Amino acid sequence: MKKDIHPEYRKVVFLDTSSDFKFLSGSTKSSNETIEWEDGNTYPLIKVEISSDSHPFYTGKQKADRVGGRVDRFKKKYNMN
């Protein structure tokens, strides 16, 4: 590897904001926020909207924020069912 062209690879904590699930992993991503992990060390904190704890593929549960597509909502709105 060439020197001084690769980003620094370090351990970071990812926080799933939808379920408050946290996990420690390696990443080149940086952050100004930090968090103290279970091992007593402080790591950069990266907030994500979805992880294996909240994704329907891994949980088997579908979050129904919106049921139906645009056409279905339009038909329902104007009683065209």
Buried (B, 14 or more C-beta within 10 A) or exposed (E): EEEEEEEEEEEBBBBBEEBEBBBBEEBEEEBEEEBEBEEEEEBBBBEEEBBEBBBEEEEEEEEEEEEEEEEEEEEEEEEEE
